[in-house]
């Protein structure tokens, strides 16, 4: 399971992982194909270290490489509002 951690302005650390990322690589790839939307985006779940609520984001399927930490934090913040 590949994940990323980012920290927001309130010092909350968010662990982000693509939905179905906890299953085997082969099954995760198949699940990603099935869940990819028409815009080529996949669901990413970000879980906070503190009391904030988990958020779900729709990001490009190459989000691990293509989305900057700052952009990821901005998307998380936008989902919380």
mmCIF file of the N, C-alpha and C atoms, coordinates in Angstrom:
data_MODEL
# 
_entry.id   MODEL 
# 
loop_
_atom_site.group_PDB 
_atom_site.id 
_atom_site.type_symbol 
_atom_site.label_atom_id 
_atom_site.label_alt_id 
_atom_site.label_comp_id 
_atom_site.label_asym_id 
_atom_site.label_entity_id 
_atom_site.label_seq_id 
_atom_site.pdbx_PDB_ins_code 
_atom_site.Cartn_x 
_atom_site.Cartn_y 
_atom_site.Cartn_z 
_atom_site.occupancy 
_atom_site.B_iso_or_equiv 
_atom_site.pdbx_formal_charge 
_atom_site.auth_seq_id 
_atom_site.auth_comp_id 
_atom_site.auth_asym_id 
_atom_site.auth_atom_id 
_atom_site.pdbx_PDB_model_num 
ATOM 1   N N  . UNK A 1 1  ? 0.847   -1.167 0.000   1.00 0.00 ? 1  UNK A N  1 
ATOM 2   C CA . UNK A 1 1  ? 0.000   0.000  0.000   1.00 0.00 ? 1  UNK A CA 1 
ATOM 3   C C  . UNK A 1 1  ? 0.897   1.236  0.000   1.00 0.00 ? 1  UNK A C  1 
ATOM 4   N N  . UNK A 1 2  ? 0.722   2.069  -1.014  1.00 0.00 ? 2  UNK A N  1 
ATOM 5   C CA . UNK A 1 2  ? 1.477   3.307  -1.103  1.00 0.00 ? 2  UNK A CA 1 
ATOM 6   C C  . UNK A 1 2  ? 0.627   4.432  -0.547  1.00 0.00 ? 2  UNK A C  1 
ATOM 7   N N  . UNK A 1 3  ? 1.235   5.217  0.323   1.00 0.00 ? 3  UNK A N  1 
ATOM 8   C CA . UNK A 1 3  ? 0.513   6.317  0.945   1.00 0.00 ? 3  UNK A CA 1 
ATOM 9   C C  . UNK A 1 3  ? 1.405   7.538  0.999   1.00 0.00 ? 3  UNK A C  1 
ATOM 10  N N  . UNK A 1 4  ? 0.784   8.673  1.246   1.00 0.00 ? 4  UNK A N  1 
ATOM 11  C CA . UNK A 1 4  ? 1.522   9.914  1.423   1.00 0.00 ? 4  UNK A CA 1 
ATOM 12  C C  . UNK A 1 4  ? 1.053   10.586 2.688   1.00 0.00 ? 4  UNK A C  1 
ATOM 13  N N  . UNK A 1 5  ? 1.979   11.275 3.332   1.00 0.00 ? 5  UNK A N  1 
ATOM 14  C CA . UNK A 1 5  ? 1.637   12.065 4.507   1.00 0.00 ? 5  UNK A CA 1 
ATOM 15  C C  . UNK A 1 5  ? 1.928   13.527 4.212   1.00 0.00 ? 5  UNK A C  1 
ATOM 16  N N  . UNK A 1 6  ? 0.987   14.379 4.590   1.00 0.00 ? 6  UNK A N  1 
ATOM 17  C CA . UNK A 1 6  ? 1.154   15.826 4.480   1.00 0.00 ? 6  UNK A CA 1 
ATOM 18  C C  . UNK A 1 6  ? 0.688   16.450 5.787   1.00 0.00 ? 6  UNK A C  1 
ATOM 19  N N  . UNK A 1 7  ? 1.220   17.618 6.096   1.00 0.00 ? 7  UNK A N  1 
ATOM 20  C CA . UNK A 1 7  ? 0.838   18.330 7.313   1.00 0.00 ? 7  UNK A CA 1 
ATOM 21  C C  . UNK A 1 7  ? 0.245   19.672 6.926   1.00 0.00 ? 7  UNK A C  1 
ATOM 22  N N  . UNK A 1 8  ? -0.930  19.985 7.493   1.00 0.00 ? 8  UNK A N  1 
ATOM 23  C CA . UNK A 1 8  ? -1.593  21.243 7.165   1.00 0.00 ? 8  UNK A CA 1 
ATOM 24  C C  . UNK A 1 8  ? -1.121  22.369 8.081   1.00 0.00 ? 8  UNK A C  1 
ATOM 25  N N  . UNK A 1 9  ? -1.708  23.542 7.899   1.00 0.00 ? 9  UNK A N  1 
ATOM 26  C CA . UNK A 1 9  ? -1.311  24.732 8.668   1.00 0.00 ? 9  UNK A CA 1 
ATOM 27  C C  . UNK A 1 9  ? -1.636  24.631 10.147  1.00 0.00 ? 9  UNK A C  1 
ATOM 28  N N  . UNK A 1 10 ? -2.507  23.699 10.515  1.00 0.00 ? 10 UNK A N  1 
ATOM 29  C CA . UNK A 1 10 ? -2.871  23.519 11.919  1.00 0.00 ? 10 UNK A CA 1 
ATOM 30  C C  . UNK A 1 10 ? -2.076  22.375 12.559  1.00 0.00 ? 10 UNK A C  1 
ATOM 31  N N  . UNK A 1 11 ? -1.022  21.941 11.889  1.00 0.00 ? 11 UNK A N  1 
ATOM 32  C CA . UNK A 1 11 ? -0.140  20.864 12.346  1.00 0.00 ? 11 UNK A CA 1 
ATOM 33  C C  . UNK A 1 11 ? -0.829  19.507 12.439  1.00 0.00 ? 11 UNK A C  1 
ATOM 34  N N  . UNK A 1 12 ? -1.881  19.313 11.666  1.00 0.00 ? 12 UNK A N  1 
ATOM 35  C CA . UNK A 1 12 ? -2.522  18.004 11.574  1.00 0.00 ? 12 UNK A CA 1 
ATOM 36  C C  . UNK A 1 12 ? -1.835  17.247 10.453  1.00 0.00 ? 12 UNK A C  1 
ATOM 37  N N  . UNK A 1 13 ? -1.377  16.057 10.761  1.00 0.00 ? 13 UNK A N  1 
ATOM 38  C CA . UNK A 1 13 ? -0.760  15.216 9.742   1.00 0.00 ? 13 UNK A CA 1 
ATOM 39  C C  . UNK A 1 13 ? -1.828  14.330 9.130   1.00 0.00 ? 13 UNK A C  1 
ATOM 40  N N  . UNK A 1 14 ? -1.913  14.341 7.821   1.00 0.00 ? 14 UNK A N  1 
ATOM 41  C CA . UNK A 1 14 ? -2.890  13.566 7.066   1.00 0.00 ? 14 UNK A CA 1 
ATOM 42  C C  . UNK A 1 14 ? -2.191  12.439 6.339   1.00 0.00 ? 14 UNK A C  1 
ATOM 43  N N  . UNK A 1 15 ? -2.696  11.236 6.486   1.00 0.00 ? 15 UNK A N  1 
ATOM 44  C CA . UNK A 1 15 ? -2.197  10.085 5.745   1.00 0.00 ? 15 UNK A CA 1 
ATOM 45  C C  . UNK A 1 15 ? -3.201  9.800  4.640   1.00 0.00 ? 15 UNK A C  1 
ATOM 46  N N  . UNK A 1 16 ? -2.729  9.887  3.401   1.00 0.00 ? 16 UNK A N  1 
ATOM 47  C CA . UNK A 1 16 ? -3.612  9.731  2.242   1.00 0.00 ? 16 UNK A CA 1 
ATOM 48  C C  . UNK A 1 16 ? -3.255  8.458  1.481   1.00 0.00 ? 16 UNK A C  1 
ATOM 49  N N  . UNK A 1 17 ? -4.282  7.714  1.136   1.00 0.00 ? 17 UNK A N  1 
ATOM 50  C CA . UNK A 1 17 ? -4.109  6.458  0.407   1.00 0.00 ? 17 UNK A CA 1 
ATOM 51  C C  . UNK A 1 17 ? -5.268  6.307  -0.567  1.00 0.00 ? 17 UNK A C  1 
ATOM 52  N N  . UNK A 1 18 ? -4.960  5.745  -1.708  1.00 0.00 ? 18 UNK A N  1 
ATOM 53  C CA . UNK A 1 18 ? -6.014  5.506  -2.694  1.00 0.00 ? 18 UNK A CA 1 
ATOM 54  C C  . UNK A 1 18 ? -6.975  4.465  -2.160  1.00 0.00 ? 18 UNK A C  1 
ATOM 55  N N  . UNK A 1 19 ? -8.265  4.674  -2.374  1.00 0.00 ? 19 UNK A N  1 
ATOM 56  C CA . UNK A 1 19 ? -9.267  3.703  -1.938  1.00 0.00 ? 19 UNK A CA 1 
ATOM 57  C C  . UNK A 1 19 ? -8.898  2.333  -2.470  1.00 0.00 ? 19 UNK A C  1 
ATOM 58  N N  . UNK A 1 20 ? -9.082  1.328  -1.668  1.00 0.00 ? 20 UNK A N  1 
ATOM 59  C CA . UNK A 1 20 ? -8.729  -0.062 -1.955  1.00 0.00 ? 20 UNK A CA 1 
ATOM 60  C C  . UNK A 1 20 ? -7.222  -0.293 -1.943  1.00 0.00 ? 20 UNK A C  1 
ATOM 61  N N  . UNK A 1 21 ? -6.462  0.656  -1.430  1.00 0.00 ? 21 UNK A N  1 
ATOM 62  C CA . UNK A 1 21 ? -5.015  0.532  -1.406  1.00 0.00 ? 21 UNK A CA 1 
ATOM 63  C C  . UNK A 1 21 ? -4.503  -0.524 -0.446  1.00 0.00 ? 21 UNK A C  1 
ATOM 64  N N  . UNK A 1 22 ? -5.364  -1.031 0.429   1.00 0.00 ? 22 UNK A N  1 
ATOM 65  C CA . UNK A 1 22 ? -4.907  -2.018 1.411   1.00 0.00 ? 22 UNK A CA 1 
ATOM 66  C C  . UNK A 1 22 ? -4.991  -3.441 0.888   1.00 0.00 ? 22 UNK A C  1 
ATOM 67  N N  . UNK A 1 23 ? -5.563  -3.628 -0.297  1.00 0.00 ? 23 UNK A N  1 
ATOM 68  C CA . UNK A 1 23 ? -5.640  -4.978 -0.847  1.00 0.00 ? 23 UNK A CA 1 
ATOM 69  C C  . UNK A 1 23 ? -4.412  -5.243 -1.706  1.00 0.00 ? 23 UNK A C  1 
ATOM 70  N N  . UNK A 1 24 ? -4.250  -6.453 -2.168  1.00 0.00 ? 24 UNK A N  1 
ATOM 71  C CA . UNK A 1 24 ? -3.058  -6.807 -2.932  1.00 0.00 ? 24 UNK A CA 1 
ATOM 72  C C  . UNK A 1 24 ? -2.887  -5.890 -4.137  1.00 0.00 ? 24 UNK A C  1 
ATOM 73  N N  . UNK A 1 25 ? -1.657  -5.753 -4.610  1.00 0.00 ? 25 UNK A N  1 
ATOM 74  C CA . UNK A 1 25 ? -1.344  -4.862 -5.734  1.00 0.00 ? 25 UNK A CA 1 
ATOM 75  C C  . UNK A 1 25 ? -2.222  -5.178 -6.944  1.00 0.00 ? 25 UNK A C  1 
ATOM 76  N N  . UNK A 1 26 ? -2.323  -6.440 -7.291  1.00 0.00 ? 26 UNK A N  1 
ATOM 77  C CA . UNK A 1 26 ? -3.114  -6.838 -8.457  1.00 0.00 ? 26 UNK A CA 1 
ATOM 78  C C  . UNK A 1 26 ? -4.584  -6.457 -8.269  1.00 0.00 ? 26 UNK A C  1 
ATOM 79  N N  . UNK A 1 27 ? -5.138  -6.767 -7.117  1.00 0.00 ? 27 UNK A N  1 
ATOM 80  C CA . UNK A 1 27 ? -6.538  -6.429 -6.847  1.00 0.00 ? 27 UNK A CA 1 
ATOM 81  C C  . UNK A 1 27 ? -6.737  -4.922 -6.729  1.00 0.00 ? 27 UNK A C  1 
ATOM 82  N N  . UNK A 1 28 ? -5.761  -4.221 -6.160  1.00 0.00 ? 28 UNK A N  1 
ATOM 83  C CA . UNK A 1 28 ? -5.855  -2.760 -6.035  1.00 0.00 ? 28 UNK A CA 1 
ATOM 84  C C  . UNK A 1 28 ? -5.863  -2.119 -7.414  1.00 0.00 ? 28 UNK A C  1 
ATOM 85  N N  . UNK A 1 29 ? -5.029  -2.619 -8.323  1.00 0.00 ? 29 UNK A N  1 
ATOM 86  C CA . UNK A 1 29 ? -5.001  -2.080 -9.680  1.00 0.00 ? 29 UNK A CA 1 
ATOM 87  C C  . UNK A 1 29 ? -6.342  -2.300 -10.373 1.00 0.00 ? 29 UNK A C  1 
ATOM 88  N N  . UNK A 1 30 ? -6.917  -3.477 -10.198 1.00 0.00 ? 30 UNK A N  1 
ATOM 89  C CA . UNK A 1 30 ? -8.223  -3.777 -10.801 1.00 0.00 ? 30 UNK A CA 1 
ATOM 90  C C  . UNK A 1 30 ? -9.302  -2.890 -10.183 1.00 0.00 ? 30 UNK A C  1 
ATOM 91  N N  . UNK A 1 31 ? -9.284  -2.718 -8.868  1.00 0.00 ? 31 UNK A N  1 
ATOM 92  C CA . UNK A 1 31 ? -10.263 -1.859 -8.193  1.00 0.00 ? 31 UNK A CA 1 
ATOM 93  C C  . UNK A 1 31 ? -10.123 -0.421 -8.672  1.00 0.00 ? 31 UNK A C  1 
ATOM 94  N N  . UNK A 1 32 ? -8.896  0.039  -8.855  1.00 0.00 ? 32 UNK A N  1 
ATOM 95  C CA . UNK A 1 32 ? -8.674  1.400  -9.337  1.00 0.00 ? 32 UNK A CA 1 
ATOM 96  C C  . UNK A 1 32 ? -9.269  1.576  -10.728 1.00 0.00 ? 32 UNK A C  1 
ATOM 97  N N  . UNK A 1 33 ? -9.092  0.582  -11.577 1.00 0.00 ? 33 UNK A N  1 
ATOM 98  C CA . UNK A 1 33 ? -9.682  0.637  -12.917 1.00 0.00 ? 33 UNK A CA 1 
ATOM 99  C C  . UNK A 1 33 ? -11.198 0.744  -12.833 1.00 0.00 ? 33 UNK A C  1 
ATOM 100 N N  . UNK A 1 34 ? -11.791 -0.044 -11.963 1.00 0.00 ? 34 UNK A N  1 
ATOM 101 C CA . UNK A 1 34 ? -13.243 -0.069 -11.839 1.00 0.00 ? 34 UNK A CA 1 
ATOM 102 C C  . UNK A 1 34 ? -13.797 1.205  -11.210 1.00 0.00 ? 34 UNK A C  1 
ATOM 103 N N  . UNK A 1 35 ? -13.021 1.834  -10.332 1.00 0.00 ? 35 UNK A N  1 
ATOM 104 C CA . UNK A 1 35 ? -13.513 3.019  -9.635  1.00 0.00 ? 35 UNK A CA 1 
ATOM 105 C C  . UNK A 1 35 ? -13.087 4.323  -10.294 1.00 0.00 ? 35 UNK A C  1 
ATOM 106 N N  . UNK A 1 36 ? -12.228 4.252  -11.288 1.00 0.00 ? 36 UNK A N  1 
ATOM 107 C CA . UNK A 1 36 ? -11.793 5.461  -11.984 1.00 0.00 ? 36 UNK A CA 1 
ATOM 108 C C  . UNK A 1 36 ? -12.997 6.096  -12.670 1.00 0.00 ? 36 UNK A C  1 
ATOM 109 N N  . UNK A 1 37 ? -13.170 7.399  -12.483 1.00 0.00 ? 37 UNK A N  1 
ATOM 110 C CA . UNK A 1 37 ? -14.310 8.056  -13.105 1.00 0.00 ? 37 UNK A CA 1 
ATOM 111 C C  . UNK A 1 37 ? -13.987 8.470  -14.538 1.00 0.00 ? 37 UNK A C  1 
ATOM 112 N N  . UNK A 1 38 ? -14.935 9.086  -15.197 1.00 0.00 ? 38 UNK A N  1 
ATOM 113 C CA . UNK A 1 38 ? -14.766 9.445  -16.605 1.00 0.00 ? 38 UNK A CA 1 
ATOM 114 C C  . UNK A 1 38 ? -13.713 10.527 -16.821 1.00 0.00 ? 38 UNK A C  1 
ATOM 115 N N  . UNK A 1 39 ? -13.329 11.227 -15.768 1.00 0.00 ? 39 UNK A N  1 
ATOM 116 C CA . UNK A 1 39 ? -12.285 12.248 -15.863 1.00 0.00 ? 39 UNK A CA 1 
ATOM 117 C C  . UNK A 1 39 ? -10.903 11.674 -15.564 1.00 0.00 ? 39 UNK A C  1 
ATOM 118 N N  . UNK A 1 40 ? -10.818 10.350 -15.385 1.00 0.00 ? 40 UNK A N  1 
ATOM 119 C CA . UNK A 1 40 ? -9.534  9.724  -15.070 1.00 0.00 ? 40 UNK A CA 1 
ATOM 120 C C  . UNK A 1 40 ? -9.103  9.938  -13.635 1.00 0.00 ? 40 UNK A C  1 
ATOM 121 N N  . UNK A 1 41 ? -10.060 10.180 -12.747 1.00 0.00 ? 41 UNK A N  1 
ATOM 122 C CA . UNK A 1 41 ? -9.744  10.415 -11.341 1.00 0.00 ? 41 UNK A CA 1 
ATOM 123 C C  . UNK A 1 41 ? -10.125 9.213  -10.493 1.00 0.00 ? 41 UNK A C  1 
ATOM 124 N N  . UNK A 1 42 ? -9.428  9.079  -9.366  1.00 0.00 ? 42 UNK A N  1 
ATOM 125 C CA . UNK A 1 42 ? -9.693  7.993  -8.424  1.00 0.00 ? 42 UNK A CA 1 
ATOM 126 C C  . UNK A 1 42 ? -9.986  8.589  -7.049  1.00 0.00 ? 42 UNK A C  1 
ATOM 127 N N  . UNK A 1 43 ? -10.592 7.797  -6.184  1.00 0.00 ? 43 UNK A N  1 
ATOM 128 C CA . UNK A 1 43 ? -10.895 8.237  -4.819  1.00 0.00 ? 43 UNK A CA 1 
ATOM 129 C C  . UNK A 1 43 ? -9.673  8.032  -3.941  1.00 0.00 ? 43 UNK A C  1 
ATOM 130 N N  . UNK A 1 44 ? -9.315  9.073  -3.212  1.00 0.00 ? 44 UNK A N  1 
ATOM 131 C CA . UNK A 1 44 ? -8.205  9.033  -2.257  1.00 0.00 ? 44 UNK A CA 1 
ATOM 132 C C  . UNK A 1 44 ? -8.791  9.380  -0.896  1.00 0.00 ? 44 UNK A C  1 
ATOM 133 N N  . UNK A 1 45 ? -8.488  8.570  0.110   1.00 0.00 ? 45 UNK A N  1 
ATOM 134 C CA . UNK A 1 45 ? -8.987  8.789  1.464   1.00 0.00 ? 45 UNK A CA 1 
ATOM 135 C C  . UNK A 1 45 ? -7.844  9.335  2.305   1.00 0.00 ? 45 UNK A C  1 
ATOM 136 N N  . UNK A 1 46 ? -8.082  10.465 2.972   1.00 0.00 ? 46 UNK A N  1 
ATOM 137 C CA . UNK A 1 46 ? -7.070  11.087 3.824   1.00 0.00 ? 46 UNK A CA 1 
ATOM 138 C C  . UNK A 1 46 ? -7.571  11.067 5.271   1.00 0.00 ? 46 UNK A C  1 
ATOM 139 N N  . UNK A 1 47 ? -6.770  10.464 6.135   1.00 0.00 ? 47 UNK A N  1 
ATOM 140 C CA . UNK A 1 47 ? -7.116  10.296 7.541   1.00 0.00 ? 47 UNK A CA 1 
ATOM 141 C C  . UNK A 1 47 ? -6.203  11.181 8.391   1.00 0.00 ? 47 UNK A C  1 
ATOM 142 N N  . UNK A 1 48 ? -6.789  11.964 9.304   1.00 0.00 ? 48 UNK A N  1 
ATOM 143 C CA . UNK A 1 48 ? -6.002  12.889 10.119  1.00 0.00 ? 48 UNK A CA 1 
ATOM 144 C C  . UNK A 1 48 ? -5.391  12.227 11.346  1.00 0.00 ? 48 UNK A C  1 
ATOM 145 N N  . UNK A 1 49 ? -4.342  12.864 11.863  1.00 0.00 ? 49 UNK A N  1 
ATOM 146 C CA . UNK A 1 49 ? -3.720  12.387 13.097  1.00 0.00 ? 49 UNK A CA 1 
ATOM 147 C C  . UNK A 1 49 ? -4.477  12.862 14.323  1.00 0.00 ? 49 UNK A C  1 
ATOM 148 N N  . UNK A 1 50 ? -5.246  13.925 14.181  1.00 0.00 ? 50 UNK A N  1 
ATOM 149 C CA . UNK A 1 50 ? -5.950  14.508 15.324  1.00 0.00 ? 50 UNK A CA 1 
ATOM 150 C C  . UNK A 1 50 ? -7.442  14.269 15.261  1.00 0.00 ? 50 UNK A C  1 
ATOM 151 N N  . UNK A 1 51 ? -8.205  15.259 15.717  1.00 0.00 ? 51 UNK A N  1 
ATOM 152 C CA . UNK A 1 51 ? -9.646  15.116 15.832  1.00 0.00 ? 51 UNK A CA 1 
ATOM 153 C C  . UNK A 1 51 ? -10.443 15.431 14.586  1.00 0.00 ? 51 UNK A C  1 
ATOM 154 N N  . UNK A 1 52 ? -9.782  15.827 13.508  1.00 0.00 ? 52 UNK A N  1 
ATOM 155 C CA . UNK A 1 52 ? -10.515 16.160 12.288  1.00 0.00 ? 52 UNK A CA 1 
ATOM 156 C C  . UNK A 1 52 ? -11.119 14.904 11.664  1.00 0.00 ? 52 UNK A C  1 
ATOM 157 N N  . UNK A 1 53 ? -12.088 15.105 10.790  1.00 0.00 ? 53 UNK A N  1 
ATOM 158 C CA . UNK A 1 53 ? -12.765 13.997 10.120  1.00 0.00 ? 53 UNK A CA 1 
ATOM 159 C C  . UNK A 1 53 ? -11.985 13.560 8.877   1.00 0.00 ? 53 UNK A C  1 
ATOM 160 N N  . UNK A 1 54 ? -12.040 12.276 8.586   1.00 0.00 ? 54 UNK A N  1 
ATOM 161 C CA . UNK A 1 54 ? -11.469 11.741 7.359   1.00 0.00 ? 54 UNK A CA 1 
ATOM 162 C C  . UNK A 1 54 ? -12.149 12.396 6.168   1.00 0.00 ? 54 UNK A C  1 
ATOM 163 N N  . UNK A 1 55 ? -11.383 12.654 5.113   1.00 0.00 ? 55 UNK A N  1 
ATOM 164 C CA . UNK A 1 55 ? -11.964 13.234 3.903   1.00 0.00 ? 55 UNK A CA 1 
ATOM 165 C C  . UNK A 1 55 ? -11.668 12.343 2.709   1.00 0.00 ? 55 UNK A C  1 
ATOM 166 N N  . UNK A 1 56 ? -12.563 12.399 1.731   1.00 0.00 ? 56 UNK A N  1 
ATOM 167 C CA . UNK A 1 56 ? -12.392 11.677 0.468   1.00 0.00 ? 56 UNK A CA 1 
ATOM 168 C C  . UNK A 1 56 ? -12.190 12.714 -0.624  1.00 0.00 ? 56 UNK A C  1 
ATOM 169 N N  . UNK A 1 57 ? -11.188 12.477 -1.449  1.00 0.00 ? 57 UNK A N  1 
ATOM 170 C CA . UNK A 1 57 ? -10.874 13.378 -2.543  1.00 0.00 ? 57 UNK A CA 1 
ATOM 171 C C  . UNK A 1 57 ? -10.936 12.632 -3.867  1.00 0.00 ? 57 UNK A C  1 
ATOM 172 N N  . UNK A 1 58 ? -11.257 13.332 -4.934  1.00 0.00 ? 58 UNK A N  1 
ATOM 173 C CA . UNK A 1 58 ? -11.160 12.790 -6.281  1.00 0.00 ? 58 UNK A CA 1 
ATOM 174 C C  . UNK A 1 58 ? -9.924  13.426 -6.897  1.00 0.00 ? 58 UNK A C  1 
ATOM 175 N N  . UNK A 1 59 ? -8.930  12.599 -7.184  1.00 0.00 ? 59 UNK A N  1 
ATOM 176 C CA . UNK A 1 59 ? -7.652  13.090 -7.692  1.00 0.00 ? 59 UNK A CA 1 
ATOM 177 C C  . UNK A 1 59 ? -7.261  12.326 -8.949  1.00 0.00 ? 59 UNK A C  1 
ATOM 178 N N  . UNK A 1 60 ? -6.357  12.893 -9.749  1.00 0.00 ? 60 UNK A N  1 
ATOM 179 C CA . UNK A 1 60 ? -5.877  12.165 -10.925 1.00 0.00 ? 60 UNK A CA 1 
ATOM 180 C C  . UNK A 1 60 ? -5.273  10.831 -10.505 1.00 0.00 ? 60 UNK A C  1 
ATOM 181 N N  . UNK A 1 61 ? -5.391  9.821  -11.368 1.00 0.00 ? 61 UNK A N  1 
ATOM 182 C CA . UNK A 1 61 ? -4.910  8.492  -10.983 1.00 0.00 ? 61 UNK A CA 1 
ATOM 183 C C  . UNK A 1 61 ? -3.412  8.470  -10.703 1.00 0.00 ? 61 UNK A C  1 
ATOM 184 N N  . UNK A 1 62 ? -2.651  9.459  -11.178 1.00 0.00 ? 62 UNK A N  1 
ATOM 185 C CA . UNK A 1 62 ? -1.220  9.538  -10.883 1.00 0.00 ? 62 UNK A CA 1 
ATOM 186 C C  . UNK A 1 62 ? -0.936  10.537 -9.755  1.00 0.00 ? 62 UNK A C  1 
ATOM 187 N N  . UNK A 1 63 ? -1.893  10.663 -8.827  1.00 0.00 ? 63 UNK A N  1 
ATOM 188 C CA . UNK A 1 63 ? -1.819  11.662 -7.756  1.00 0.00 ? 63 UNK A CA 1 
ATOM 189 C C  . UNK A 1 63 ? -0.570  11.540 -6.901  1.00 0.00 ? 63 UNK A C  1 
ATOM 190 N N  . UNK A 1 64 ? -0.036  10.340 -6.735  1.00 0.00 ? 64 UNK A N  1 
ATOM 191 C CA . UNK A 1 64 ? 1.146   10.168 -5.886  1.00 0.00 ? 64 UNK A CA 1 
ATOM 192 C C  . UNK A 1 64 ? 2.327   10.975 -6.417  1.00 0.00 ? 64 UNK A C  1 
ATOM 193 N N  . UNK A 1 65 ? 2.457   11.048 -7.735  1.00 0.00 ? 65 UNK A N  1 
ATOM 194 C CA . UNK A 1 65 ? 3.565   11.778 -8.342  1.00 0.00 ? 65 UNK A CA 1 
ATOM 195 C C  . UNK A 1 65 ? 3.159   13.181 -8.801  1.00 0.00 ? 65 UNK A C  1 
ATOM 196 N N  . UNK A 1 66 ? 1.923   13.326 -9.251  1.00 0.00 ? 66 UNK A N  1 
ATOM 197 C CA . UNK A 1 66 ? 1.519   14.552 -9.938  1.00 0.00 ? 66 UNK A CA 1 
ATOM 198 C C  . UNK A 1 66 ? 0.981   15.656 -9.026  1.00 0.00 ? 66 UNK A C  1 
ATOM 199 N N  . UNK A 1 67 ? 0.454   15.313 -7.866  1.00 0.00 ? 67 UNK A N  1 
ATOM 200 C CA . UNK A 1 67 ? -0.151  16.310 -6.975  1.00 0.00 ? 67 UNK A CA 1 
ATOM 201 C C  . UNK A 1 67 ? 0.862   16.699 -5.898  1.00 0.00 ? 67 UNK A C  1 
ATOM 202 N N  . UNK A 1 68 ? 1.145   18.003 -5.817  1.00 0.00 ? 68 UNK A N  1 
ATOM 203 C CA . UNK A 1 68 ? 2.107   18.481 -4.820  1.00 0.00 ? 68 UNK A CA 1 
ATOM 204 C C  . UNK A 1 68 ? 1.523   18.379 -3.415  1.00 0.00 ? 68 UNK A C  1 
ATOM 205 N N  . UNK A 1 69 ? 2.384   18.415 -2.413  1.00 0.00 ? 69 UNK A N  1 
ATOM 206 C CA . UNK A 1 69 ? 1.927   18.388 -1.015  1.00 0.00 ? 69 UNK A CA 1 
ATOM 207 C C  . UNK A 1 69 ? 1.002   19.578 -0.743  1.00 0.00 ? 69 UNK A C  1 
ATOM 208 N N  . UNK A 1 70 ? 1.382   20.748 -1.251  1.00 0.00 ? 70 UNK A N  1 
ATOM 209 C CA . UNK A 1 70 ? 0.573   21.955 -1.022  1.00 0.00 ? 70 UNK A CA 1 
ATOM 210 C C  . UNK A 1 70 ? -0.813  21.800 -1.641  1.00 0.00 ? 70 UNK A C  1 
ATOM 211 N N  . UNK A 1 71 ? -0.876  21.272 -2.853  1.00 0.00 ? 71 UNK A N  1 
ATOM 212 C CA . UNK A 1 71 ? -2.171  21.074 -3.505  1.00 0.00 ? 71 UNK A CA 1 
ATOM 213 C C  . UNK A 1 71 ? -3.019  20.051 -2.750  1.00 0.00 ? 71 UNK A C  1 
ATOM 214 N N  . UNK A 1 72 ? -2.371  19.001 -2.253  1.00 0.00 ? 72 UNK A N  1 
ATOM 215 C CA . UNK A 1 72 ? -3.085  17.979 -1.488  1.00 0.00 ? 72 UNK A CA 1 
ATOM 216 C C  . UNK A 1 72 ? -3.672  18.588 -0.214  1.00 0.00 ? 72 UNK A C  1 
ATOM 217 N N  . UNK A 1 73 ? -2.890  19.391 0.491   1.00 0.00 ? 73 UNK A N  1 
ATOM 218 C CA . UNK A 1 73 ? -3.392  20.070 1.698   1.00 0.00 ? 73 UNK A CA 1 
ATOM 219 C C  . UNK A 1 73 ? -4.534  21.006 1.339   1.00 0.00 ? 73 UNK A C  1 
ATOM 220 N N  . UNK A 1 74 ? -4.409  21.738 0.237   1.00 0.00 ? 74 UNK A N  1 
ATOM 221 C CA . UNK A 1 74 ? -5.479  22.662 -0.186  1.00 0.00 ? 74 UNK A CA 1 
ATOM 222 C C  . UNK A 1 74 ? -6.766  21.898 -0.483  1.00 0.00 ? 74 UNK A C  1 
ATOM 223 N N  . UNK A 1 75 ? -6.667  20.749 -1.116  1.00 0.00 ? 75 UNK A N  1 
ATOM 224 C CA . UNK A 1 75 ? -7.866  19.951 -1.425  1.00 0.00 ? 75 UNK A CA 1 
ATOM 225 C C  . UNK A 1 75 ? -8.495  19.417 -0.142  1.00 0.00 ? 75 UNK A C  1 
ATOM 226 N N  . UNK A 1 76 ? -7.664  18.982 0.802   1.00 0.00 ? 76 UNK A N  1 
ATOM 227 C CA . UNK A 1 76 ? -8.182  18.487 2.089   1.00 0.00 ? 76 UNK A CA 1 
ATOM 228 C C  . UNK A 1 76 ? -8.932  19.609 2.802   1.00 0.00 ? 76 UNK A C  1 
ATOM 229 N N  . UNK A 1 77 ? -8.305  20.795 2.856   1.00 0.00 ? 77 UNK A N  1 
ATOM 230 C CA . UNK A 1 77 ? -8.906  21.949 3.518   1.00 0.00 ? 77 UNK A CA 1 
ATOM 231 C C  . UNK A 1 77 ? -10.235 22.321 2.869   1.00 0.00 ? 77 UNK A C  1 
ATOM 232 N N  . UNK A 1 78 ? -10.291 22.287 1.544   1.00 0.00 ? 78 UNK A N  1 
ATOM 233 C CA . UNK A 1 78 ? -11.522 22.616 0.829   1.00 0.00 ? 78 UNK A CA 1 
ATOM 234 C C  . UNK A 1 78 ? -12.632 21.626 1.148   1.00 0.00 ? 78 UNK A C  1 
ATOM 235 N N  . UNK A 1 79 ? -12.303 20.359 1.306   1.00 0.00 ? 79 UNK A N  1 
ATOM 236 C CA . UNK A 1 79 ? -13.306 19.332 1.619   1.00 0.00 ? 79 UNK A CA 1 
ATOM 237 C C  . UNK A 1 79 ? -13.860 19.504 3.028   1.00 0.00 ? 79 UNK A C  1 
ATOM 238 N N  . UNK A 1 80 ? -13.093 20.074 3.912   1.00 0.00 ? 80 UNK A N  1 
ATOM 239 C CA . UNK A 1 80 ? -13.531 20.246 5.297   1.00 0.00 ? 80 UNK A CA 1 
ATOM 240 C C  . UNK A 1 80 ? -14.542 21.366 5.449   1.00 0.00 ? 80 UNK A C  1 
ATOM 241 N N  . UNK A 1 81 ? -14.634 22.246 4.491   1.00 0.00 ? 81 UNK A N  1 
ATOM 242 C CA . UNK A 1 81 ? -15.505 23.426 4.614   1.00 0.00 ? 81 UNK A CA 1 
ATOM 243 C C  . UNK A 1 81 ? -16.889 23.167 4.087   1.00 0.00 ? 81 UNK A C  1 
# 
